[in-house]
Amino acid sequence: MTNTTTTNTMNTMNTEEKNAVLKRKLANAMKTQYGSLGRGKSFRNQCLAEEYRATLEALGVTIPNQWELLELGTFNGRGSC
């Protein structure tokens, strides 16, 4: 998916849907961070997770705890690298 397509898709979503997408990306980045064998991949996903978390906190969104996020996340899922 290109950035333009992603941006257009996000523009058509309501706030709740956007927050859900950010939570899913946070969960996927965390799952990939904890499941990665290489330090580089783990570090990149840690940085992404911190960015997603900061964005959600700035929006005033309640974030599930670490264990719930790890259960929700998919290794190498959308939003991870």
FIKE-636824 format. One record per residue (C-alpha): residue in one letter; x, y, z. Coordinates in nm, 3 decimals. Example, Ala and Ser with C-alpha at 12.3 -4.5 7.8 and 13.67 -1.06 7.14 Angstrom:
<recs>
+------+---------+---------+---------+
! resn !    east !   north !      up !
+------+---------+---------+---------+
!    A !   1.230 !  -0.450 !   0.780 !
!    S !   1.367 !  -0.106 !   0.714 !
+------+---------+---------+---------+
</recs>
This chain:
<recs>
+------+---------+---------+---------+
! resn !    east !   north !      up !
+------+---------+---------+---------+
!    M !   0.000 !   0.000 !   0.000 !
!    T !   0.139 !   0.338 !  -0.091 !
!    N !   0.154 !   0.633 !   0.145 !
!    T !  -0.107 !   0.817 !  -0.065 !
!    T !  -0.347 !   0.525 !  -0.036 !
!    T !  -0.283 !   0.497 !   0.337 !
!    T !  -0.341 !   0.870 !   0.382 !
!    N !  -0.663 !   0.861 !   0.180 !
!    T !  -0.787 !   0.562 !   0.380 !
!    M !  -0.707 !   0.732 !   0.710 !
!    N !  -0.890 !   1.047 !   0.596 !
!    T !  -1.212 !   0.853 !   0.544 !
!    M !  -1.203 !   0.696 !   0.893 !
!    N !  -1.366 !   0.841 !   1.200 !
!    T !  -1.162 !   0.912 !   1.513 !
!    E !  -1.247 !   0.581 !   1.680 !
!    E !  -1.135 !   0.385 !   1.374 !
!    K !  -0.809 !   0.582 !   1.351 !
!    N !  -0.738 !   0.515 !   1.719 !
!    A !  -0.805 !   0.144 !   1.666 !
!    V !  -0.559 !   0.139 !   1.375 !
!    L !  -0.294 !   0.311 !   1.590 !
!    K !  -0.353 !   0.061 !   1.873 !
!    R !  -0.316 !  -0.229 !   1.628 !
!    K !   0.008 !  -0.081 !   1.491 !
!    L !   0.136 !  -0.038 !   1.847 !
!    A !   0.049 !  -0.400 !   1.925 !
!    N !   0.216 !  -0.527 !   1.606 !
!    A !   0.533 !  -0.325 !   1.667 !
!    M !   0.553 !  -0.454 !   2.025 !
!    K !   0.492 !  -0.816 !   1.921 !
!    T !   0.763 !  -0.787 !   1.654 !
!    Q !   1.000 !  -0.613 !   1.898 !
!    Y !   0.971 !  -0.890 !   2.156 !
!    G !   0.983 !  -1.170 !   1.900 !
!    S !   1.282 !  -1.046 !   1.700 !
!    L !   1.614 !  -1.221 !   1.728 !
!    G !   1.820 !  -0.934 !   1.586 !
!    R !   1.889 !  -0.622 !   1.789 !
!    G !   1.837 !  -0.392 !   1.492 !
!    K !   1.486 !  -0.515 !   1.414 !
!    S !   1.396 !  -0.517 !   1.781 !
!    F !   1.523 !  -0.161 !   1.827 !
!    R !   1.340 !  -0.028 !   1.519 !
!    N !   1.013 !  -0.175 !   1.642 !
!    Q !   1.073 !  -0.040 !   1.993 !
!    C !   1.111 !   0.307 !   1.841 !
!    L !   0.791 !   0.263 !   1.639 !
!    A !   0.601 !   0.138 !   1.945 !
!    E !   0.717 !   0.440 !   2.147 !
!    E !   0.603 !   0.671 !   1.869 !
!    Y !   0.259 !   0.505 !   1.844 !
!    R !   0.222 !   0.511 !   2.224 !
!    A !   0.314 !   0.881 !   2.242 !
!    T !   0.062 !   0.962 !   1.968 !
!    L !  -0.216 !   0.770 !   2.142 !
!    E !  -0.134 !   0.933 !   2.477 !
!    A !  -0.138 !   1.279 !   2.316 !
!    L !  -0.483 !   1.199 !   2.177 !
!    G !  -0.601 !   1.095 !   2.524 !
!    V !  -0.668 !   0.736 !   2.417 !
!    T !  -0.664 !   0.460 !   2.679 !
!    I !  -0.391 !   0.213 !   2.588 !
!    P !  -0.424 !  -0.157 !   2.678 !
!    N !  -0.157 !  -0.299 !   2.907 !
!    Q !   0.156 !  -0.465 !   2.768 !
!    W !   0.020 !  -0.821 !   2.789 !
!    E !  -0.305 !  -0.732 !   2.613 !
!    L !  -0.108 !  -0.559 !   2.337 !
!    L !   0.118 !  -0.861 !   2.292 !
!    E !  -0.186 !  -1.089 !   2.261 !
!    L !  -0.349 !  -0.851 !   2.013 !
!    G !  -0.037 !  -0.799 !   1.799 !
!    T !   0.086 !  -0.992 !   1.498 !
!    F !   0.456 !  -1.053 !   1.437 !
!    N !   0.560 !  -0.847 !   1.130 !
!    G !   0.204 !  -0.711 !   1.108 !
!    R !   0.106 !  -0.374 !   0.965 !
!    G !   0.285 !  -0.093 !   1.145 !
!    S !   0.596 !  -0.295 !   1.230 !
!    C !   0.919 !  -0.306 !   1.036 !
+------+---------+---------+---------+
</recs>
